[in-house]
Every structure is written in structure tokens, then in C-alpha cells.
Amino acid sequence: MAVIIDMDKCNGFDACPENGLCIEICSLDAIENNDGRPAVLKDACPECGLCIINCPNNAISKPS
């Protein structure tokens, strides 16, 4: 499984208070820039949670 990004909460990198911190902090490069919005590479994401706790918009979560 991989983390989920709620695009209703994520306004993209231009509007992100942390300028896309989720991409910068992912040491496995499991999140990429897809036309100004984060996209999770499901095969690379181990659900470590680092992006979840650092997202300023609370837009990233683990699947239920």
C-alpha cells in the first residue's frame, strides 16, 4: 500500500505553505511532481508517515 493524497485538501505546490515539503522529505523519492501536484509512486512508498506528519494541509494519510 501507499499513502493517499486528498486533492481537495492539497492545493498544489504553488499554494503549499511549505512549497511541496512532501517531495523534499521523502528519502525514497516515492512522491513526484505531476504538473504542480504531488503524486505517490505506489511501489516505492512504504507508508513511513514522514510526509503525513509534515503536510501543512493534512492532505496526506494512510489508507484505511
All heavy atoms as a GROMACS GRO file, in nm:
protein
  462
    1MET      N    1   0.084  -0.119   0.000
    1MET     CA    2   0.000   0.000   0.000
    1MET      C    3   0.088   0.125   0.000
    1MET      O    4   0.206   0.117   0.026
    1MET     CB    5  -0.090   0.000   0.123
    1MET     CG    6  -0.184  -0.119   0.134
    1MET     SD    7  -0.314  -0.125   0.011
    1MET     CE    8  -0.415   0.011   0.055
    2ALA      N    9   0.025   0.235  -0.022
    2ALA     CA   10   0.095   0.364  -0.026
    2ALA      C   11   0.006   0.469   0.039
    2ALA      O   12  -0.115   0.449   0.054
    2ALA     CB   13   0.127   0.402  -0.170
    3VAL      N   14   0.066   0.581   0.075
    3VAL     CA   15  -0.012   0.691   0.131
    3VAL      C   16  -0.107   0.745   0.025
    3VAL      O   17  -0.087   0.725  -0.095
    3VAL     CB   18   0.078   0.803   0.187
    3VAL    CG1   19   0.160   0.753   0.304
    3VAL    CG2   20   0.164   0.864   0.080
    4ILE      N   21  -0.208   0.816   0.072
    4ILE     CA   22  -0.309   0.874  -0.015
    4ILE      C   23  -0.304   1.025  -0.001
    4ILE      O   24  -0.295   1.077   0.111
    4ILE     CB   25  -0.449   0.824   0.024
    4ILE    CG1   26  -0.456   0.672   0.011
    4ILE    CG2   27  -0.557   0.891  -0.059
    4ILE    CD1   28  -0.580   0.611   0.072
    5ILE      N   29  -0.311   1.095  -0.112
    5ILE     CA   30  -0.315   1.242  -0.109
    5ILE      C   31  -0.456   1.286  -0.145
    5ILE      O   32  -0.508   1.253  -0.251
    5ILE     CB   33  -0.212   1.302  -0.206
    5ILE    CG1   34  -0.071   1.258  -0.168
    5ILE    CG2   35  -0.223   1.456  -0.206
    5ILE    CD1   36   0.037   1.302  -0.263
    6ASP      N   37  -0.516   1.362  -0.055
    6ASP     CA   38  -0.650   1.416  -0.076
    6ASP      C   39  -0.637   1.546  -0.154
    6ASP      O   40  -0.596   1.648  -0.099
    6ASP     CB   41  -0.717   1.440   0.059
    6ASP     CG   42  -0.860   1.491   0.047
    6ASP    OD1   43  -0.900   1.538  -0.061
    6ASP    OD2   44  -0.933   1.483   0.148
    7MET      N   45  -0.670   1.542  -0.281
    7MET     CA   46  -0.653   1.660  -0.367
    7MET      C   47  -0.752   1.772  -0.334
    7MET      O   48  -0.734   1.885  -0.379
    7MET     CB   49  -0.664   1.620  -0.514
    7MET     CG   50  -0.545   1.540  -0.561
    7MET     SD   51  -0.391   1.629  -0.532
    7MET     CE   52  -0.273   1.506  -0.576
    8ASP      N   53  -0.854   1.743  -0.254
    8ASP     CA   54  -0.943   1.850  -0.209
    8ASP      C   55  -0.874   1.936  -0.103
    8ASP      O   56  -0.906   2.053  -0.086
    8ASP     CB   57  -1.073   1.793  -0.152
    8ASP     CG   58  -1.162   1.732  -0.259
    8ASP    OD1   59  -1.154   1.775  -0.376
    8ASP    OD2   60  -1.238   1.639  -0.226
    9LYS      N   61  -0.778   1.876  -0.031
    9LYS     CA   62  -0.702   1.949   0.071
    9LYS      C   63  -0.569   2.001   0.019
    9LYS      O   64  -0.518   2.100   0.069
    9LYS     CB   65  -0.677   1.858   0.192
    9LYS     CG   66  -0.801   1.821   0.267
    9LYS     CD   67  -0.766   1.734   0.385
    9LYS     CE   68  -0.888   1.694   0.465
    9LYS     NZ   69  -0.852   1.606   0.578
   10CYS      N   70  -0.511   1.932  -0.078
   10CYS     CA   71  -0.383   1.973  -0.135
   10CYS      C   72  -0.409   2.071  -0.250
   10CYS      O   73  -0.477   2.038  -0.346
   10CYS     CB   74  -0.306   1.852  -0.187
   10CYS     SG   75  -0.150   1.897  -0.266
   11ASN      N   76  -0.352   2.188  -0.238
   11ASN     CA   77  -0.374   2.291  -0.341
   11ASN      C   78  -0.259   2.298  -0.440
   11ASN      O   79  -0.248   2.393  -0.516
   11ASN     CB   80  -0.392   2.427  -0.273
   11ASN     CG   81  -0.512   2.428  -0.182
   11ASN    OD1   82  -0.617   2.376  -0.217
   11ASN    ND2   83  -0.497   2.483  -0.064
   12GLY      N   84  -0.171   2.200  -0.438
   12GLY     CA   85  -0.056   2.201  -0.528
   12GLY      C   86   0.060   2.277  -0.469
   12GLY      O   87   0.049   2.344  -0.366
   13PHE      N   88   0.173   2.267  -0.535
   13PHE     CA   89   0.296   2.324  -0.481
   13PHE      C   90   0.296   2.477  -0.478
   13PHE      O   91   0.353   2.536  -0.387
   13PHE     CB   92   0.416   2.273  -0.559
   13PHE     CG   93   0.428   2.124  -0.554
   13PHE    CD1   94   0.434   2.050  -0.670
   13PHE    CD2   95   0.432   2.057  -0.434
   13PHE    CE1   96   0.445   1.913  -0.666
   13PHE    CE2   97   0.442   1.920  -0.427
   13PHE     CZ   98   0.448   1.847  -0.545
   14ASP      N   99   0.233   2.541  -0.573
   14ASP     CA  100   0.232   2.687  -0.575
   14ASP      C  101   0.159   2.745  -0.455
   14ASP      O  102   0.194   2.852  -0.406
   14ASP     CB  103   0.169   2.739  -0.705
   14ASP     CG  104   0.258   2.712  -0.826
   14ASP    OD1  105   0.379   2.693  -0.808
   14ASP    OD2  106   0.204   2.711  -0.938
   15ALA      N  107   0.056   2.676  -0.406
   15ALA     CA  108  -0.022   2.725  -0.293
   15ALA      C  109   0.017   2.660  -0.161
   15ALA      O  110  -0.036   2.696  -0.057
   15ALA     CB  111  -0.171   2.700  -0.320
   16CYS      N  112   0.111   2.568  -0.163
   16CYS     CA  113   0.153   2.497  -0.042
   16CYS      C  114   0.234   2.590   0.049
   16CYS      O  115   0.332   2.650   0.004
   16CYS     CB  116   0.237   2.375  -0.078
   16CYS     SG  117   0.297   2.282   0.066
   17PRO      N  118   0.195   2.601   0.177
   17PRO     CA  119   0.271   2.684   0.270
   17PRO      C  120   0.416   2.638   0.287
   17PRO      O  121   0.502   2.717   0.324
   17PRO     CB  122   0.196   2.671   0.403
   17PRO     CG  123   0.063   2.617   0.369
   17PRO     CD  124   0.077   2.542   0.241
   18GLU      N  125   0.443   2.512   0.259
   18GLU     CA  126   0.578   2.457   0.273
   18GLU      C  127   0.642   2.427   0.138
   18GLU      O  128   0.743   2.357   0.131
   18GLU     CB  129   0.575   2.332   0.360
   18GLU     CG  130   0.531   2.356   0.504
   18GLU     CD  131   0.631   2.440   0.581
   18GLU    OE1  132   0.752   2.437   0.551
   18GLU    OE2  133   0.586   2.511   0.673
   19ASN      N  134   0.584   2.474   0.030
   19ASN     CA  135   0.641   2.461  -0.105
   19ASN      C  136   0.671   2.317  -0.146
   19ASN      O  137   0.777   2.287  -0.199
   19ASN     CB  138   0.767   2.546  -0.119
   19ASN     CG  139   0.740   2.692  -0.096
   19ASN    OD1  140   0.647   2.747  -0.152
   19ASN    ND2  141   0.817   2.753  -0.010
   20GLY      N  142   0.578   2.226  -0.117
   20GLY     CA  143   0.596   2.087  -0.157
   20GLY      C  144   0.694   2.010  -0.070
   20GLY      O  145   0.771   1.929  -0.118
   21LEU      N  146   0.687   2.034   0.058
   21LEU     CA  147   0.776   1.967   0.152
   21LEU      C  148   0.768   1.815   0.141
   21LEU      O  149   0.867   1.745   0.161
   21LEU     CB  150   0.743   2.011   0.295
   21LEU     CG  151   0.827   1.951   0.407
   21LEU    CD1  152   0.974   1.991   0.391
   21LEU    CD2  153   0.774   1.995   0.541
   22CYS      N  154   0.652   1.763   0.105
   22CYS     CA  155   0.635   1.617   0.097
   22CYS      C  156   0.735   1.554   0.000
   22CYS      O  157   0.789   1.446   0.027
   22CYS     CB  158   0.492   1.581   0.056
   22CYS     SG  159   0.435   1.652  -0.100
   23ILE      N  160   0.763   1.622  -0.110
   23ILE     CA  161   0.860   1.569  -0.206
   23ILE      C  162   1.002   1.578  -0.150
   23ILE      O  163   1.080   1.485  -0.162
   23ILE     CB  164   0.851   1.644  -0.340
   23ILE    CG1  165   0.727   1.599  -0.416
   23ILE    CG2  166   0.974   1.619  -0.425
   23ILE    CD1  167   0.712   1.661  -0.552
   24GLU      N  168   1.031   1.689  -0.086
   24GLU     CA  169   1.166   1.709  -0.034
   24GLU      C  170   1.204   1.612   0.076
   24GLU      O  171   1.318   1.567   0.084
   24GLU     CB  172   1.180   1.852   0.019
   24GLU     CG  173   1.176   1.957  -0.090
   24GLU     CD  174   1.186   2.097  -0.032
   24GLU    OE1  175   1.258   2.114   0.068
   24GLU    OE2  176   1.123   2.188  -0.088
   25ILE      N  177   1.109   1.578   0.164
   25ILE     CA  178   1.143   1.494   0.278
   25ILE      C  179   1.135   1.344   0.251
   25ILE      O  180   1.180   1.265   0.332
   25ILE     CB  181   1.056   1.528   0.401
   25ILE    CG1  182   0.909   1.500   0.374
   25ILE    CG2  183   1.079   1.670   0.445
   25ILE    CD1  184   0.823   1.511   0.496
   26CYS      N  185   1.078   1.305   0.138
   26CYS     CA  186   1.067   1.162   0.107
   26CYS      C  187   1.203   1.110   0.059
   26CYS      O  188   1.245   1.134  -0.053
   26CYS     CB  189   0.960   1.136   0.001
   26CYS     SG  190   0.938   0.961  -0.030
   27SER      N  191   1.268   1.036   0.147
   27SER     CA  192   1.403   0.986   0.116
   27SER      C  193   1.401   0.874   0.012
   27SER      O  194   1.504   0.841  -0.045
   27SER     CB  195   1.473   0.939   0.242
   27SER     OG  196   1.401   0.831   0.300
   28LEU      N  197   1.285   0.817  -0.015
   28LEU     CA  198   1.274   0.710  -0.114
   28LEU      C  199   1.223   0.760  -0.248
   28LEU      O  200   1.196   0.681  -0.338
   28LEU     CB  201   1.181   0.600  -0.060
   28LEU     CG  202   1.231   0.530   0.066
   28LEU    CD1  203   1.127   0.434   0.118
   28LEU    CD2  204   1.361   0.459   0.038
   29ASP      N  205   1.206   0.891  -0.261
   29ASP     CA  206   1.154   0.951  -0.384
   29ASP      C  207   1.023   0.887  -0.427
   29ASP      O  208   1.000   0.861  -0.545
   29ASP     CB  209   1.257   0.943  -0.497
   29ASP     CG  210   1.382   1.024  -0.468
   29ASP    OD1  211   1.370   1.131  -0.406
   29ASP    OD2  212   1.492   0.979  -0.505
   30ALA      N  213   0.935   0.863  -0.330
   30ALA     CA  214   0.807   0.800  -0.357
   30ALA      C  215   0.698   0.901  -0.392
   30ALA      O  216   0.587   0.862  -0.425
   30ALA     CB  217   0.763   0.716  -0.238
   31ILE      N  218   0.731   1.029  -0.385
   31ILE     CA  219   0.637   1.134  -0.425
   31ILE      C  220   0.705   1.218  -0.531
   31ILE      O  221   0.817   1.262  -0.514
   31ILE     CB  222   0.595   1.223  -0.305
   31ILE    CG1  223   0.534   1.137  -0.195
   31ILE    CG2  224   0.496   1.330  -0.350
   31ILE    CD1  225   0.497   1.214  -0.070
   32GLU      N  226   0.634   1.239  -0.641
   32GLU     CA  227   0.690   1.317  -0.750
   32GLU      C  228   0.598   1.433  -0.787
   32GLU      O  229   0.481   1.436  -0.748
   32GLU     CB  230   0.716   1.229  -0.872
   32GLU     CG  231   0.590   1.173  -0.936
   32GLU     CD  232   0.621   1.084  -1.056
   32GLU    OE1  233   0.739   1.057  -1.083
   32GLU    OE2  234   0.525   1.040  -1.120
   33ASN      N  235   0.652   1.527  -0.861
   33ASN     CA  236   0.578   1.643  -0.907
   33ASN      C  237   0.509   1.606  -1.038
   33ASN      O  238   0.572   1.576  -1.137
   33ASN     CB  239   0.674   1.760  -0.928
   33ASN     CG  240   0.604   1.888  -0.965
   33ASN    OD1  241   0.492   1.889  -1.013
   33ASN    ND2  242   0.672   1.998  -0.942
   34ASN      N  243   0.377   1.611  -1.036
   34ASN     CA  244   0.297   1.582  -1.154
   34ASN      C  245   0.218   1.708  -1.190
   34ASN      O  246   0.110   1.731  -1.136
   34ASN     CB  247   0.203   1.463  -1.125
   34ASN     CG  248   0.127   1.419  -1.247
   34ASN    OD1  249   0.153   1.464  -1.357
   34ASN    ND2  250   0.033   1.329  -1.227
   35ASP      N  251   0.276   1.790  -1.274
   35ASP     CA  252   0.213   1.916  -1.316
   35ASP      C  253   0.175   2.004  -1.198
   35ASP      O  254   0.066   2.059  -1.191
   35ASP     CB  255   0.090   1.889  -1.403
   35ASP     CG  256   0.126   1.829  -1.537
   35ASP    OD1  257   0.232   1.865  -1.592
   35ASP    OD2  258   0.049   1.746  -1.589
   36GLY      N  259   0.267   2.017  -1.102
   36GLY     CA  260   0.246   2.107  -0.989
   36GLY      C  261   0.172   2.045  -0.872
   36GLY      O  262   0.142   2.114  -0.775
   37ARG      N  263   0.143   1.918  -0.881
   37ARG     CA  264   0.075   1.848  -0.772
   37ARG      C  265   0.153   1.722  -0.736
   37ARG      O  266   0.212   1.659  -0.821
   37ARG     CB  267  -0.067   1.811  -0.811
   37ARG     CG  268  -0.154   1.933  -0.833
   37ARG     CD  269  -0.299   1.893  -0.826
   37ARG     NE  270  -0.382   2.013  -0.828
   37ARG     CZ  271  -0.449   2.057  -0.724
   37ARG    NH1  272  -0.443   1.992  -0.610
   37ARG    NH2  273  -0.523   2.164  -0.733
   38PRO      N  274   0.150   1.684  -0.608
   38PRO     CA  275   0.222   1.563  -0.569
   38PRO      C  276   0.151   1.437  -0.617
   38PRO      O  277   0.028   1.431  -0.618
   38PRO     CB  278   0.222   1.570  -0.416
   38PRO     CG  279   0.103   1.651  -0.382
   38PRO     CD  280   0.087   1.750  -0.494
   39ALA      N  281   0.229   1.340  -0.657
   39ALA     CA  282   0.177   1.209  -0.698
   39ALA      C  283   0.260   1.102  -0.630
   39ALA      O  284   0.382   1.107  -0.632
   39ALA     CB  285   0.182   1.195  -0.849
   40VAL      N  286   0.194   1.006  -0.568
   40VAL     CA  287   0.262   0.899  -0.496
   40VAL      C  288   0.294   0.785  -0.592
   40VAL      O  289   0.210   0.739  -0.667
   40VAL     CB  290   0.174   0.847  -0.380
   40VAL    CG1  291   0.243   0.733  -0.307
   40VAL    CG2  292   0.140   0.958  -0.284
   41LEU      N  293   0.419   0.741  -0.586
   41LEU     CA  294   0.461   0.622  -0.661
   41LEU      C  295   0.435   0.503  -0.570
   41LEU      O  296   0.512   0.476  -0.477
   41LEU     CB  297   0.608   0.633  -0.700
   41LEU     CG  298   0.644   0.757  -0.782
   41LEU    CD1  299   0.794   0.765  -0.803
   41LEU    CD2  300   0.572   0.752  -0.916
   42LYS      N  301   0.326   0.435  -0.594
   42LYS     CA  302   0.278   0.332  -0.502
   42LYS      C  303   0.379   0.222  -0.472
   42LYS      O  304   0.389   0.174  -0.360
   42LYS     CB  305   0.149   0.272  -0.557
   42LYS     CG  306   0.036   0.372  -0.558
   42LYS     CD  307  -0.089   0.314  -0.615
   42LYS     CE  308  -0.197   0.421  -0.617
   42LYS     NZ  309  -0.322   0.372  -0.671
   43ASP      N  310   0.456   0.182  -0.571
   43ASP     CA  311   0.553   0.075  -0.549
   43ASP      C  312   0.671   0.119  -0.463
   43ASP      O  313   0.741   0.035  -0.406
   43ASP     CB  314   0.604   0.021  -0.683
   43ASP     CG  315   0.496  -0.052  -0.760
   43ASP    OD1  316   0.400  -0.100  -0.697
   43ASP    OD2  317   0.507  -0.061  -0.884
   44ALA      N  318   0.695   0.249  -0.453
   44ALA     CA  319   0.811   0.299  -0.379
   44ALA      C  320   0.776   0.343  -0.237
   44ALA      O  321   0.864   0.358  -0.153
   44ALA     CB  322   0.873   0.416  -0.454
   45CYS      N  323   0.648   0.362  -0.208
   45CYS     CA  324   0.606   0.416  -0.078
   45CYS      C  325   0.586   0.307   0.026
   45CYS      O  326   0.500   0.221   0.010
   45CYS     CB  327   0.476   0.494  -0.095
   45CYS     SG  328   0.411   0.560   0.060
   46PRO      N  329   0.663   0.312   0.136
   46PRO     CA  330   0.648   0.213   0.243
   46PRO      C  331   0.552   0.258   0.354
   46PRO      O  332   0.540   0.191   0.457
   46PRO     CB  333   0.789   0.200   0.297
   46PRO     CG  334   0.843   0.338   0.286
   46PRO     CD  335   0.783   0.392   0.156
   47GLU      N  336   0.487   0.372   0.335
   47GLU     CA  337   0.397   0.430   0.437
   47GLU      C  338   0.471   0.462   0.566
   47GLU      O  339   0.422   0.436   0.675
   47GLU     CB  340   0.280   0.336   0.467
   47GLU     CG  341   0.182   0.319   0.357
   47GLU     CD  342   0.064   0.231   0.398
   47GLU    OE1  343   0.029   0.226   0.518
   47GLU    OE2  344   0.009   0.166   0.310
   48CYS      N  345   0.588   0.521   0.555
   48CYS     CA  346   0.665   0.554   0.675
   48CYS      C  347   0.598   0.664   0.758
   48CYS      O  348   0.618   0.673   0.878
   48CYS     CB  349   0.808   0.594   0.638
   48CYS     SG  350   0.822   0.754   0.556
   49GLY      N  351   0.521   0.750   0.692
   49GLY     CA  352   0.446   0.853   0.764
   49GLY      C  353   0.513   0.988   0.772
   49GLY      O  354   0.454   1.083   0.823
   50LEU      N  355   0.633   1.002   0.723
   50LEU     CA  356   0.704   1.129   0.732
   50LEU      C  357   0.629   1.241   0.659
   50LEU      O  358   0.615   1.352   0.711
   50LEU     CB  359   0.846   1.115   0.678
   50LEU     CG  360   0.944   1.226   0.708
   50LEU    CD1  361   0.954   1.249   0.859
   50LEU    CD2  362   1.080   1.196   0.651
   51CYS      N  363   0.578   1.211   0.543
   51CYS     CA  364   0.502   1.311   0.467
   51CYS      C  365   0.370   1.345   0.538
   51CYS      O  366   0.325   1.460   0.536
   51CYS     CB  367   0.476   1.264   0.324
   51CYS     SG  368   0.386   1.108   0.311
   52ILE      N  369   0.311   1.245   0.601
   52ILE     CA  370   0.183   1.265   0.670
   52ILE      C  371   0.198   1.366   0.782
   52ILE      O  372   0.119   1.460   0.793
   52ILE     CB  373   0.129   1.132   0.725
   52ILE    CG1  374   0.096   1.037   0.609
   52ILE    CG2  375   0.008   1.154   0.814
   52ILE    CD1  376   0.065   0.895   0.652
   53ILE      N  377   0.299   1.348   0.866
   53ILE     CA  378   0.314   1.438   0.982
   53ILE      C  379   0.366   1.576   0.944
   53ILE      O  380   0.356   1.668   1.023
   53ILE     CB  381   0.402   1.375   1.092
   53ILE    CG1  382   0.541   1.347   1.041
   53ILE    CG2  383   0.338   1.250   1.148
   53ILE    CD1  384   0.637   1.299   1.150
   54ASN      N  385   0.421   1.590   0.822
   54ASN     CA  386   0.476   1.720   0.782
   54ASN      C  387   0.389   1.797   0.684
   54ASN      O  388   0.420   1.913   0.654
   54ASN     CB  389   0.615   1.699   0.721
   54ASN     CG  390   0.717   1.672   0.828
   54ASN    OD1  391   0.758   1.761   0.902
   54ASN    ND2  392   0.758   1.547   0.840
   55CYS      N  393   0.281   1.739   0.636
   55CYS     CA  394   0.196   1.810   0.540
   55CYS      C  395   0.120   1.922   0.613
   55CYS      O  396   0.042   1.896   0.704
   55CYS     CB  397   0.096   1.714   0.476
   55CYS     SG  398  -0.018   1.797   0.362
   56PRO      N  399   0.140   2.047   0.573
   56PRO     CA  400   0.075   2.158   0.641
   56PRO      C  401  -0.076   2.164   0.619
   56PRO      O  402  -0.148   2.228   0.696
   56PRO     CB  403   0.143   2.282   0.583
   56PRO     CG  404   0.188   2.238   0.448
   56PRO     CD  405   0.224   2.093   0.464
   57ASN      N  406  -0.125   2.094   0.518
   57ASN     CA  407  -0.268   2.095   0.488
   57ASN      C  408  -0.339   1.967   0.535
   57ASN      O  409  -0.458   1.950   0.508
   57ASN     CB  410  -0.290   2.112   0.337
   57ASN     CG  411  -0.241   2.245   0.289
   57ASN    OD1  412  -0.257   2.347   0.357
   57ASN    ND2  413  -0.181   2.249   0.173
   58ASN      N  414  -0.266   1.879   0.602
   58ASN     CA  415  -0.323   1.750   0.643
   58ASN      C  416  -0.389   1.677   0.527
   58ASN      O  417  -0.497   1.619   0.542
   58ASN     CB  418  -0.423   1.769   0.759
   58ASN     CG  419  -0.355   1.820   0.882
   58ASN    OD1  420  -0.250   1.772   0.921
   58ASN    ND2  421  -0.414   1.922   0.944
   59ALA      N  422  -0.324   1.682   0.413
   59ALA     CA  423  -0.381   1.625   0.292
   59ALA      C  424  -0.331   1.483   0.264
   59ALA      O  425  -0.378   1.419   0.171
   59ALA     CB  426  -0.346   1.714   0.172
   60ILE      N  427  -0.239   1.433   0.344
   60ILE     CA  428  -0.182   1.301   0.321
   60ILE      C  429  -0.218   1.209   0.437
   60ILE      O  430  -0.210   1.248   0.553
   60ILE     CB  431  -0.028   1.308   0.304
   60ILE    CG1  432   0.009   1.410   0.198
   60ILE    CG2  433   0.028   1.171   0.269
   60ILE    CD1  434   0.157   1.436   0.184
   61SER      N  435  -0.260   1.087   0.403
   61SER     CA  436  -0.299   0.992   0.507
   61SER      C  437  -0.266   0.850   0.462
   61SER      O  438  -0.238   0.825   0.345
   61SER     CB  439  -0.449   1.003   0.537
   61SER     OG  440  -0.523   0.971   0.420
   62LYS      N  441  -0.272   0.758   0.559
   62LYS     CA  442  -0.255   0.616   0.526
   62LYS      C  443  -0.392   0.562   0.487
   62LYS      O  444  -0.496   0.608   0.537
   62LYS     CB  445  -0.203   0.539   0.648
   62LYS     CG  446  -0.058   0.570   0.678
   62LYS     CD  447  -0.005   0.481   0.787
   62LYS     CE  448   0.142   0.513   0.815
   62LYS     NZ  449   0.200   0.422   0.912
   63PRO      N  450  -0.393   0.463   0.398
   63PRO     CA  451  -0.521   0.404   0.359
   63PRO      C  452  -0.585   0.334   0.479
   63PRO      O  453  -0.514   0.281   0.566
   63PRO     CB  454  -0.485   0.306   0.248
   63PRO     CG  455  -0.339   0.286   0.257
   63PRO     CD  456  -0.281   0.402   0.330
   64SER      N  457  -0.715   0.334   0.482
   64SER     CA  458  -0.784   0.270   0.596
   64SER      C  459  -0.811   0.124   0.570
   64SER      O  460  -0.797   0.070   0.467
   64SER     CB  461  -0.914   0.341   0.626
   64SER     OG  462  -0.992   0.356   0.510
   0.00000   0.00000   0.00000
